[in-house]
Amino acid sequence: LGEGMFKLFAILSILAMALIFVIGIQPPNEWALYITVGFLVVTAAVWFGFERRRFQGPPIGDAVAKRAAEIAAAEKAVGERG
């Protein structure tokens, strides 16, 4: 897919999920809105309170090579061949 089709599908996906959410909070499911908003508030509090400082992102550069060496050493220690 080209960039234009990718963006179109991204926008359509977001609109479809918004529609599903709106349909999901209609009667008799009014609690779904409160539960969803509560979940988002708790998730944001945990992220900004704790995890943002701890999460370093995906490994890059030397960290990838170091982790690959650790995995290879662990596999060799248990007798696996790579």
mmCIF file as gemmi writes it, N, C-alpha and C atoms, coordinates in Angstrom:
data_model
loop_
_atom_site.group_PDB
_atom_site.id
_atom_site.type_symbol
_atom_site.label_atom_id
_atom_site.label_alt_id
_atom_site.label_comp_id
_atom_site.label_asym_id
_atom_site.label_entity_id
_atom_site.label_seq_id
_atom_site.pdbx_PDB_ins_code
_atom_site.Cartn_x
_atom_site.Cartn_y
_atom_site.Cartn_z
_atom_site.occupancy
_atom_site.B_iso_or_equiv
_atom_site.pdbx_formal_charge
_atom_site.auth_seq_id
_atom_site.auth_asym_id
_atom_site.pdbx_PDB_model_num
ATOM 1 N N . LEU Axp A 1 ? 0.838 -1.19 0 1 0 ? 1 A 1
ATOM 2 C CA . LEU Axp A 1 ? 0 0 0 1 0 ? 1 A 1
ATOM 3 C C . LEU Axp A 1 ? 0.874 1.241 0 1 0 ? 1 A 1
ATOM 4 N N . GLY Axp A 2 ? 0.419 2.23 -0.685 1 0 ? 2 A 1
ATOM 5 C CA . GLY Axp A 2 ? 1.143 3.489 -0.672 1 0 ? 2 A 1
ATOM 6 C C . GLY Axp A 2 ? 0.791 4.303 0.561 1 0 ? 2 A 1
ATOM 7 N N . GLU Axp A 3 ? 1.46 5.422 0.695 1 0 ? 3 A 1
ATOM 8 C CA . GLU Axp A 3 ? 1.248 6.257 1.872 1 0 ? 3 A 1
ATOM 9 C C . GLU Axp A 3 ? -0.188 6.769 1.943 1 0 ? 3 A 1
ATOM 10 N N . GLY Axp A 4 ? -0.751 7.144 0.789 1 0 ? 4 A 1
ATOM 11 C CA . GLY Axp A 4 ? -2.117 7.656 0.768 1 0 ? 4 A 1
ATOM 12 C C . GLY Axp A 4 ? -3.135 6.623 1.228 1 0 ? 4 A 1
ATOM 13 N N . MET Axp A 5 ? -3.006 5.386 0.742 1 0 ? 5 A 1
ATOM 14 C CA . MET Axp A 5 ? -3.93 4.321 1.154 1 0 ? 5 A 1
ATOM 15 C C . MET Axp A 5 ? -3.735 3.985 2.628 1 0 ? 5 A 1
ATOM 16 N N . PHE Axp A 6 ? -2.5 4.008 3.1 1 0 ? 6 A 1
ATOM 17 C CA . PHE Axp A 6 ? -2.219 3.732 4.5 1 0 ? 6 A 1
ATOM 18 C C . PHE Axp A 6 ? -2.919 4.749 5.394 1 0 ? 6 A 1
ATOM 19 N N . LYS Axp A 7 ? -2.807 6.029 5.04 1 0 ? 7 A 1
ATOM 20 C CA . LYS Axp A 7 ? -3.451 7.08 5.83 1 0 ? 7 A 1
ATOM 21 C C . LYS Axp A 7 ? -4.967 6.964 5.768 1 0 ? 7 A 1
ATOM 22 N N . LEU Axp A 8 ? -5.509 6.624 4.597 1 0 ? 8 A 1
ATOM 23 C CA . LEU Axp A 8 ? -6.951 6.449 4.463 1 0 ? 8 A 1
ATOM 24 C C . LEU Axp A 8 ? -7.44 5.329 5.367 1 0 ? 8 A 1
ATOM 25 N N . PHE Axp A 9 ? -6.762 4.183 5.344 1 0 ? 9 A 1
ATOM 26 C CA . PHE Axp A 9 ? -7.15 3.067 6.195 1 0 ? 9 A 1
ATOM 27 C C . PHE Axp A 9 ? -6.991 3.415 7.678 1 0 ? 9 A 1
ATOM 28 N N . ALA Axp A 10 ? -5.987 4.19 8.024 1 0 ? 10 A 1
ATOM 29 C CA . ALA Axp A 10 ? -5.806 4.597 9.41 1 0 ? 10 A 1
ATOM 30 C C . ALA Axp A 10 ? -6.979 5.45 9.876 1 0 ? 10 A 1
ATOM 31 N N . ILE Axp A 11 ? -7.377 6.4 9.064 1 0 ? 11 A 1
ATOM 32 C CA . ILE Axp A 11 ? -8.507 7.269 9.418 1 0 ? 11 A 1
ATOM 33 C C . ILE Axp A 11 ? -9.801 6.467 9.492 1 0 ? 11 A 1
ATOM 34 N N . LEU Axp A 12 ? -10.027 5.579 8.522 1 0 ? 12 A 1
ATOM 35 C CA . LEU Axp A 12 ? -11.227 4.752 8.547 1 0 ? 12 A 1
ATOM 36 C C . LEU Axp A 12 ? -11.261 3.838 9.769 1 0 ? 12 A 1
ATOM 37 N N . SER Axp A 13 ? -10.114 3.331 10.174 1 0 ? 13 A 1
ATOM 38 C CA . SER Axp A 13 ? -10.05 2.474 11.361 1 0 ? 13 A 1
ATOM 39 C C . SER Axp A 13 ? -10.408 3.26 12.619 1 0 ? 13 A 1
ATOM 40 N N . ILE Axp A 14 ? -9.89 4.465 12.727 1 0 ? 14 A 1
ATOM 41 C CA . ILE Axp A 14 ? -10.196 5.297 13.892 1 0 ? 14 A 1
ATOM 42 C C . ILE Axp A 14 ? -11.683 5.635 13.925 1 0 ? 14 A 1
ATOM 43 N N . LEU Axp A 15 ? -12.257 5.985 12.784 1 0 ? 15 A 1
ATOM 44 C CA . LEU Axp A 15 ? -13.689 6.294 12.732 1 0 ? 15 A 1
ATOM 45 C C . LEU Axp A 15 ? -14.534 5.065 13.081 1 0 ? 15 A 1
ATOM 46 N N . ALA Axp A 16 ? -14.138 3.896 12.601 1 0 ? 16 A 1
ATOM 47 C CA . ALA Axp A 16 ? -14.882 2.672 12.908 1 0 ? 16 A 1
ATOM 48 C C . ALA Axp A 16 ? -14.829 2.366 14.397 1 0 ? 16 A 1
ATOM 49 N N . MET Axp A 17 ? -13.667 2.539 15.022 1 0 ? 17 A 1
ATOM 50 C CA . MET Axp A 17 ? -13.563 2.285 16.461 1 0 ? 17 A 1
ATOM 51 C C . MET Axp A 17 ? -14.379 3.293 17.26 1 0 ? 17 A 1
ATOM 52 N N . ALA Axp A 18 ? -14.419 4.553 16.823 1 0 ? 18 A 1
ATOM 53 C CA . ALA Axp A 18 ? -15.249 5.561 17.49 1 0 ? 18 A 1
ATOM 54 C C . ALA Axp A 18 ? -16.723 5.175 17.38 1 0 ? 18 A 1
ATOM 55 N N . LEU Axp A 19 ? -17.148 4.71 16.219 1 0 ? 19 A 1
ATOM 56 C CA . LEU Axp A 19 ? -18.524 4.282 16.027 1 0 ? 19 A 1
ATOM 57 C C . LEU Axp A 19 ? -18.855 3.096 16.928 1 0 ? 19 A 1
ATOM 58 N N . ILE Axp A 20 ? -17.961 2.126 16.999 1 0 ? 20 A 1
ATOM 59 C CA . ILE Axp A 20 ? -18.179 0.966 17.874 1 0 ? 20 A 1
ATOM 60 C C . ILE Axp A 20 ? -18.29 1.412 19.322 1 0 ? 20 A 1
ATOM 61 N N . PHE Axp A 21 ? -17.459 2.367 19.737 1 0 ? 21 A 1
ATOM 62 C CA . PHE Axp A 21 ? -17.514 2.859 21.111 1 0 ? 21 A 1
ATOM 63 C C . PHE Axp A 21 ? -18.844 3.547 21.381 1 0 ? 21 A 1
ATOM 64 N N . VAL Axp A 22 ? -19.28 4.4 20.465 1 0 ? 22 A 1
ATOM 65 C CA . VAL Axp A 22 ? -20.555 5.109 20.649 1 0 ? 22 A 1
ATOM 66 C C . VAL Axp A 22 ? -21.706 4.116 20.73 1 0 ? 22 A 1
ATOM 67 N N . ILE Axp A 23 ? -21.709 3.116 19.864 1 0 ? 23 A 1
ATOM 68 C CA . ILE Axp A 23 ? -22.757 2.104 19.901 1 0 ? 23 A 1
ATOM 69 C C . ILE Axp A 23 ? -22.69 1.329 21.217 1 0 ? 23 A 1
ATOM 70 N N . GLY Axp A 24 ? -21.486 1.075 21.691 1 0 ? 24 A 1
ATOM 71 C CA . GLY Axp A 24 ? -21.311 0.283 22.912 1 0 ? 24 A 1
ATOM 72 C C . GLY Axp A 24 ? -21.782 0.957 24.176 1 0 ? 24 A 1
ATOM 73 N N . ILE Axp A 25 ? -21.886 2.29 24.191 1 0 ? 25 A 1
ATOM 74 C CA . ILE Axp A 25 ? -22.31 2.969 25.42 1 0 ? 25 A 1
ATOM 75 C C . ILE Axp A 25 ? -23.783 3.35 25.395 1 0 ? 25 A 1
ATOM 76 N N . GLN Axp A 26 ? -24.5 2.917 24.379 1 0 ? 26 A 1
ATOM 77 C CA . GLN Axp A 26 ? -25.935 3.185 24.318 1 0 ? 26 A 1
ATOM 78 C C . GLN Axp A 26 ? -26.675 2.296 25.326 1 0 ? 26 A 1
ATOM 79 N N . PRO Axp A 27 ? -27.877 2.723 25.766 1 0 ? 27 A 1
ATOM 80 C CA . PRO Axp A 27 ? -28.644 1.902 26.715 1 0 ? 27 A 1
ATOM 81 C C . PRO Axp A 27 ? -28.814 0.494 26.162 1 0 ? 27 A 1
ATOM 82 N N . PRO Axp A 28 ? -28.708 -0.512 26.966 1 0 ? 28 A 1
ATOM 83 C CA . PRO Axp A 28 ? -28.596 -0.556 28.422 1 0 ? 28 A 1
ATOM 84 C C . PRO Axp A 28 ? -27.159 -0.64 28.919 1 0 ? 28 A 1
ATOM 85 N N . ASN Axp A 29 ? -26.199 -0.168 28.167 1 0 ? 29 A 1
ATOM 86 C CA . ASN Axp A 29 ? -24.776 -0.296 28.527 1 0 ? 29 A 1
ATOM 87 C C . ASN Axp A 29 ? -24.172 1.023 28.994 1 0 ? 29 A 1
ATOM 88 N N . GLU Axp A 30 ? -24.934 1.84 29.731 1 0 ? 30 A 1
ATOM 89 C CA . GLU Axp A 30 ? -24.421 3.139 30.143 1 0 ? 30 A 1
ATOM 90 C C . GLU Axp A 30 ? -23.146 3.025 30.996 1 0 ? 30 A 1
ATOM 91 N N . TRP Axp A 31 ? -23.014 1.936 31.733 1 0 ? 31 A 1
ATOM 92 C CA . TRP Axp A 31 ? -21.841 1.765 32.592 1 0 ? 31 A 1
ATOM 93 C C . TRP Axp A 31 ? -20.553 1.633 31.788 1 0 ? 31 A 1
ATOM 94 N N . ALA Axp A 32 ? -20.655 1.238 30.54 1 0 ? 32 A 1
ATOM 95 C CA . ALA Axp A 32 ? -19.458 1.068 29.712 1 0 ? 32 A 1
ATOM 96 C C . ALA Axp A 32 ? -18.68 2.377 29.598 1 0 ? 32 A 1
ATOM 97 N N . LEU Axp A 33 ? -19.376 3.501 29.499 1 0 ? 33 A 1
ATOM 98 C CA . LEU Axp A 33 ? -18.699 4.795 29.414 1 0 ? 33 A 1
ATOM 99 C C . LEU Axp A 33 ? -17.912 5.075 30.685 1 0 ? 33 A 1
ATOM 100 N N . TYR Axp A 34 ? -18.543 4.877 31.839 1 0 ? 34 A 1
ATOM 101 C CA . TYR Axp A 34 ? -17.871 5.156 33.12 1 0 ? 34 A 1
ATOM 102 C C . TYR Axp A 34 ? -16.69 4.217 33.338 1 0 ? 34 A 1
ATOM 103 N N . ILE Axp A 35 ? -16.859 2.972 32.992 1 0 ? 35 A 1
ATOM 104 C CA . ILE Axp A 35 ? -15.769 2.007 33.152 1 0 ? 35 A 1
ATOM 105 C C . ILE Axp A 35 ? -14.605 2.36 32.233 1 0 ? 35 A 1
ATOM 106 N N . THR Axp A 36 ? -14.898 2.717 30.984 1 0 ? 36 A 1
ATOM 107 C CA . THR Axp A 36 ? -13.854 3.071 30.028 1 0 ? 36 A 1
ATOM 108 C C . THR Axp A 36 ? -13.109 4.322 30.464 1 0 ? 36 A 1
ATOM 109 N N . VAL Axp A 37 ? -13.837 5.351 30.862 1 0 ? 37 A 1
ATOM 110 C CA . VAL Axp A 37 ? -13.188 6.592 31.318 1 0 ? 37 A 1
ATOM 111 C C . VAL Axp A 37 ? -12.367 6.324 32.569 1 0 ? 37 A 1
ATOM 112 N N . GLY Axp A 38 ? -12.907 5.54 33.498 1 0 ? 38 A 1
ATOM 113 C CA . GLY Axp A 38 ? -12.159 5.191 34.709 1 0 ? 38 A 1
ATOM 114 C C . GLY Axp A 38 ? -10.884 4.435 34.388 1 0 ? 38 A 1
ATOM 115 N N . PHE Axp A 39 ? -10.973 3.491 33.461 1 0 ? 39 A 1
ATOM 116 C CA . PHE Axp A 39 ? -9.795 2.736 33.046 1 0 ? 39 A 1
ATOM 117 C C . PHE Axp A 39 ? -8.743 3.661 32.443 1 0 ? 39 A 1
ATOM 118 N N . LEU Axp A 40 ? -9.172 4.592 31.596 1 0 ? 40 A 1
ATOM 119 C CA . LEU Axp A 40 ? -8.224 5.522 30.98 1 0 ? 40 A 1
ATOM 120 C C . LEU Axp A 40 ? -7.564 6.418 32.032 1 0 ? 40 A 1
ATOM 121 N N . VAL Axp A 41 ? -8.321 6.855 33.036 1 0 ? 41 A 1
ATOM 122 C CA . VAL Axp A 41 ? -7.763 7.698 34.099 1 0 ? 41 A 1
ATOM 123 C C . VAL Axp A 41 ? -6.735 6.911 34.913 1 0 ? 41 A 1
ATOM 124 N N . VAL Axp A 42 ? -7.088 5.678 35.29 1 0 ? 42 A 1
ATOM 125 C CA . VAL Axp A 42 ? -6.152 4.85 36.068 1 0 ? 42 A 1
ATOM 126 C C . VAL Axp A 42 ? -4.904 4.546 35.254 1 0 ? 42 A 1
ATOM 127 N N . THR Axp A 43 ? -5.078 4.213 33.984 1 0 ? 43 A 1
ATOM 128 C CA . THR Axp A 43 ? -3.934 3.916 33.121 1 0 ? 43 A 1
ATOM 129 C C . THR Axp A 43 ? -3.017 5.134 32.974 1 0 ? 43 A 1
ATOM 130 N N . ALA Axp A 44 ? -3.61 6.31 32.768 1 0 ? 44 A 1
ATOM 131 C CA . ALA Axp A 44 ? -2.801 7.528 32.658 1 0 ? 44 A 1
ATOM 132 C C . ALA Axp A 44 ? -2.07 7.821 33.962 1 0 ? 44 A 1
ATOM 133 N N . ALA Axp A 45 ? -2.722 7.612 35.097 1 0 ? 45 A 1
ATOM 134 C CA . ALA Axp A 45 ? -2.079 7.858 36.393 1 0 ? 45 A 1
ATOM 135 C C . ALA Axp A 45 ? -0.899 6.918 36.6 1 0 ? 45 A 1
ATOM 136 N N . VAL Axp A 46 ? -1.072 5.649 36.251 1 0 ? 46 A 1
ATOM 137 C CA . VAL Axp A 46 ? 0.028 4.689 36.399 1 0 ? 46 A 1
ATOM 138 C C . VAL Axp A 46 ? 1.167 5.054 35.459 1 0 ? 46 A 1
ATOM 139 N N . TRP Axp A 47 ? 0.841 5.409 34.212 1 0 ? 47 A 1
ATOM 140 C CA . TRP Axp A 47 ? 1.884 5.752 33.251 1 0 ? 47 A 1
ATOM 141 C C . TRP Axp A 47 ? 2.682 6.966 33.718 1 0 ? 47 A 1
ATOM 142 N N . PHE Axp A 48 ? 1.99 8.063 34.012 1 0 ? 48 A 1
ATOM 143 C CA . PHE Axp A 48 ? 2.692 9.29 34.372 1 0 ? 48 A 1
ATOM 144 C C . PHE Axp A 48 ? 3.278 9.231 35.773 1 0 ? 48 A 1
ATOM 145 N N . GLY Axp A 49 ? 2.713 8.402 36.646 1 0 ? 49 A 1
ATOM 146 C CA . GLY Axp A 49 ? 3.217 8.294 38.006 1 0 ? 49 A 1
ATOM 147 C C . GLY Axp A 49 ? 4.413 7.379 38.165 1 0 ? 49 A 1
ATOM 148 N N . PHE Axp A 50 ? 4.441 6.28 37.396 1 0 ? 50 A 1
ATOM 149 C CA . PHE Axp A 50 ? 5.472 5.268 37.629 1 0 ? 50 A 1
ATOM 150 C C . PHE Axp A 50 ? 6.23 4.85 36.372 1 0 ? 50 A 1
ATOM 151 N N . GLU Axp A 51 ? 5.503 4.404 35.373 1 0 ? 51 A 1
ATOM 152 C CA . GLU Axp A 51 ? 6.121 3.712 34.247 1 0 ? 51 A 1
ATOM 153 C C . GLU Axp A 51 ? 6.888 4.608 33.292 1 0 ? 51 A 1
ATOM 154 N N . ARG Axp A 52 ? 6.527 5.859 33.184 1 0 ? 52 A 1
ATOM 155 C CA . ARG Axp A 52 ? 7.203 6.738 32.222 1 0 ? 52 A 1
ATOM 156 C C . ARG Axp A 52 ? 8.701 6.835 32.514 1 0 ? 52 A 1
ATOM 157 N N . ARG Axp A 53 ? 9.07 6.844 33.786 1 0 ? 53 A 1
ATOM 158 C CA . ARG Axp A 53 ? 10.493 6.929 34.149 1 0 ? 53 A 1
ATOM 159 C C . ARG Axp A 53 ? 11.212 5.593 33.967 1 0 ? 53 A 1
ATOM 160 N N . ARG Axp A 54 ? 10.482 4.492 34.151 1 0 ? 54 A 1
ATOM 161 C CA . ARG Axp A 54 ? 11.086 3.167 34.102 1 0 ? 54 A 1
ATOM 162 C C . ARG Axp A 54 ? 11.251 2.651 32.681 1 0 ? 54 A 1
ATOM 163 N N . PHE Axp A 55 ? 10.289 2.902 31.804 1 0 ? 55 A 1
ATOM 164 C CA . PHE Axp A 55 ? 10.317 2.373 30.443 1 0 ? 55 A 1
ATOM 165 C C . PHE Axp A 55 ? 11.327 3.139 29.607 1 0 ? 55 A 1
ATOM 166 N N . GLN Axp A 56 ? 12.286 2.412 29.019 1 0 ? 56 A 1
ATOM 167 C CA . GLN Axp A 56 ? 13.357 3.048 28.255 1 0 ? 56 A 1
ATOM 168 C C . GLN Axp A 56 ? 13.148 2.944 26.749 1 0 ? 56 A 1
ATOM 169 N N . GLY Axp A 57 ? 12.099 2.299 26.327 1 0 ? 57 A 1
ATOM 170 C CA . GLY Axp A 57 ? 11.852 2.137 24.903 1 0 ? 57 A 1
ATOM 171 C C . GLY Axp A 57 ? 12.507 0.874 24.381 1 0 ? 57 A 1
ATOM 172 N N . PRO Axp A 58 ? 12.343 0.603 23.097 1 0 ? 58 A 1
ATOM 173 C CA . PRO Axp A 58 ? 12.93 -0.602 22.524 1 0 ? 58 A 1
ATOM 174 C C . PRO Axp A 58 ? 14.456 -0.494 22.493 1 0 ? 58 A 1
ATOM 175 N N . PRO Axp A 59 ? 15.128 -1.627 22.638 1 0 ? 59 A 1
ATOM 176 C CA . PRO Axp A 59 ? 16.589 -1.588 22.61 1 0 ? 59 A 1
ATOM 177 C C . PRO Axp A 59 ? 17.106 -1.236 21.217 1 0 ? 59 A 1
ATOM 178 N N . ILE Axp A 60 ? 18.192 -0.471 21.186 1 0 ? 60 A 1
ATOM 179 C CA . ILE Axp A 60 ? 18.82 -0.105 19.916 1 0 ? 60 A 1
ATOM 180 C C . ILE Axp A 60 ? 20.327 -0.207 20.067 1 0 ? 60 A 1
ATOM 181 N N . GLY Axp A 61 ? 21.008 -0.352 18.955 1 0 ? 61 A 1
ATOM 182 C CA . GLY Axp A 61 ? 22.467 -0.328 18.922 1 0 ? 61 A 1
ATOM 183 C C . GLY Axp A 61 ? 23.116 -1.391 19.777 1 0 ? 61 A 1
ATOM 184 N N . ASP Axp A 62 ? 23.966 -0.964 20.692 1 0 ? 62 A 1
ATOM 185 C CA . ASP Axp A 62 ? 24.737 -1.879 21.542 1 0 ? 62 A 1
ATOM 186 C C . ASP Axp A 62 ? 23.85 -2.717 22.448 1 0 ? 62 A 1
ATOM 187 N N . ALA Axp A 63 ? 22.7 -2.176 22.846 1 0 ? 63 A 1
ATOM 188 C CA . ALA Axp A 63 ? 21.798 -2.927 23.722 1 0 ? 63 A 1
ATOM 189 C C . ALA Axp A 63 ? 21.276 -4.177 23.023 1 0 ? 63 A 1
ATOM 190 N N . VAL Axp A 64 ? 21.042 -4.107 21.717 1 0 ? 64 A 1
ATOM 191 C CA . VAL Axp A 64 ? 20.571 -5.27 20.948 1 0 ? 64 A 1
ATOM 192 C C . VAL Axp A 64 ? 21.664 -6.331 20.914 1 0 ? 64 A 1
ATOM 193 N N . ALA Axp A 65 ? 22.89 -5.923 20.624 1 0 ? 65 A 1
ATOM 194 C CA . ALA Axp A 65 ? 24.012 -6.868 20.555 1 0 ? 65 A 1
ATOM 195 C C . ALA Axp A 65 ? 24.259 -7.509 21.918 1 0 ? 65 A 1
ATOM 196 N N . LYS Axp A 66 ? 24.172 -6.718 22.976 1 0 ? 66 A 1
ATOM 197 C CA . LYS Axp A 66 ? 24.39 -7.239 24.329 1 0 ? 66 A 1
ATOM 198 C C . LYS Axp A 66 ? 23.323 -8.275 24.671 1 0 ? 66 A 1
ATOM 199 N N . ARG Axp A 67 ? 22.063 -7.971 24.363 1 0 ? 67 A 1
ATOM 200 C CA . ARG Axp A 67 ? 20.97 -8.904 24.665 1 0 ? 67 A 1
ATOM 201 C C . ARG Axp A 67 ? 21.096 -10.175 23.825 1 0 ? 67 A 1
ATOM 202 N N . ALA Axp A 68 ? 21.487 -10.049 22.561 1 0 ? 68 A 1
ATOM 203 C CA . ALA Axp A 68 ? 21.674 -11.231 21.711 1 0 ? 68 A 1
ATOM 204 C C . ALA Axp A 68 ? 22.773 -12.122 22.271 1 0 ? 68 A 1
ATOM 205 N N . ALA Axp A 69 ? 23.854 -11.51 22.777 1 0 ? 69 A 1
ATOM 206 C CA . ALA Axp A 69 ? 24.947 -12.289 23.374 1 0 ? 69 A 1
ATOM 207 C C . ALA Axp A 69 ? 24.471 -12.992 24.648 1 0 ? 69 A 1
ATOM 208 N N . GLU Axp A 70 ? 23.649 -12.317 25.451 1 0 ? 70 A 1
ATOM 209 C CA . GLU Axp A 70 ? 23.114 -12.941 26.669 1 0 ? 70 A 1
ATOM 210 C C . GLU Axp A 70 ? 22.231 -14.136 26.33 1 0 ? 70 A 1
ATOM 211 N N . ILE Axp A 71 ? 21.393 -13.996 25.308 1 0 ? 71 A 1
ATOM 212 C CA . ILE Axp A 71 ? 20.52 -15.092 24.896 1 0 ? 71 A 1
ATOM 213 C C . ILE Axp A 71 ? 21.335 -16.254 24.363 1 0 ? 71 A 1
ATOM 214 N N . ALA Axp A 72 ? 22.354 -15.961 23.544 1 0 ? 72 A 1
ATOM 215 C CA . ALA Axp A 72 ? 23.208 -17.018 22.996 1 0 ? 72 A 1
ATOM 216 C C . ALA Axp A 72 ? 23.934 -17.764 24.121 1 0 ? 72 A 1
ATOM 217 N N . ALA Axp A 73 ? 24.422 -17.036 25.12 1 0 ? 73 A 1
ATOM 218 C CA . ALA Axp A 73 ? 25.113 -17.671 26.247 1 0 ? 73 A 1
ATOM 219 C C . ALA Axp A 73 ? 24.154 -18.545 27.038 1 0 ? 73 A 1
ATOM 220 N N . ALA Axp A 74 ? 22.928 -18.078 27.25 1 0 ? 74 A 1
ATOM 221 C CA . ALA Axp A 74 ? 21.942 -18.875 27.987 1 0 ? 74 A 1
ATOM 222 C C . ALA Axp A 74 ? 21.562 -20.129 27.212 1 0 ? 74 A 1
ATOM 223 N N . GLU Axp A 75 ? 21.432 -20.015 25.892 1 0 ? 75 A 1
ATOM 224 C CA . GLU Axp A 75 ? 21.114 -21.184 25.078 1 0 ? 75 A 1
ATOM 225 C C . GLU Axp A 75 ? 22.254 -22.187 25.089 1 0 ? 75 A 1
ATOM 226 N N . LYS Axp A 76 ? 23.461 -21.689 25.031 1 0 ? 76 A 1
ATOM 227 C CA . LYS Axp A 76 ? 24.638 -22.574 25.051 1 0 ? 76 A 1
ATOM 228 C C . LYS Axp A 76 ? 24.723 -23.283 26.402 1 0 ? 76 A 1
ATOM 229 N N . ALA Axp A 77 ? 24.351 -22.585 27.489 1 0 ? 77 A 1
ATOM 230 C CA . ALA Axp A 77 ? 24.438 -23.16 28.822 1 0 ? 77 A 1
ATOM 231 C C . ALA Axp A 77 ? 23.464 -24.331 28.995 1 0 ? 77 A 1
ATOM 232 N N . VAL Axp A 78 ? 22.339 -24.295 28.301 1 0 ? 78 A 1
ATOM 233 C CA . VAL Axp A 78 ? 21.378 -25.394 28.423 1 0 ? 78 A 1
ATOM 234 C C . VAL Axp A 78 ? 21.498 -26.401 27.29 1 0 ? 78 A 1
ATOM 235 N N . GLY Axp A 79 ? 22.481 -26.228 26.421 1 0 ? 79 A 1
ATOM 236 C CA . GLY Axp A 79 ? 22.765 -27.207 25.383 1 0 ? 79 A 1
ATOM 237 C C . GLY Axp A 79 ? 22.031 -27.014 24.072 1 0 ? 79 A 1
ATOM 238 N N . GLU Axp A 80 ? 21.425 -25.87 23.859 1 0 ? 80 A 1
ATOM 239 C CA . GLU Axp A 80 ? 20.748 -25.626 22.58 1 0 ? 80 A 1
ATOM 240 C C . GLU Axp A 80 ? 21.777 -25.216 21.533 1 0 ? 80 A 1
ATOM 241 N N . ARG Axp A 81 ? 21.454 -25.567 20.282 1 0 ? 81 A 1
ATOM 242 C CA . ARG Axp A 81 ? 22.32 -25.177 19.184 1 0 ? 81 A 1
ATOM 243 C C . ARG Axp A 81 ? 21.659 -24.043 18.42 1 0 ? 81 A 1
ATOM 244 N N . GLY Axp A 82 ? 22.445 -23.052 18.01 1 0 ? 82 A 1
ATOM 245 C CA . GLY Axp A 82 ? 21.857 -21.919 17.319 1 0 ? 82 A 1
ATOM 246 C C . GLY Axp A 82 ? 22.324 -21.696 15.952 1 0 ? 82 A 1
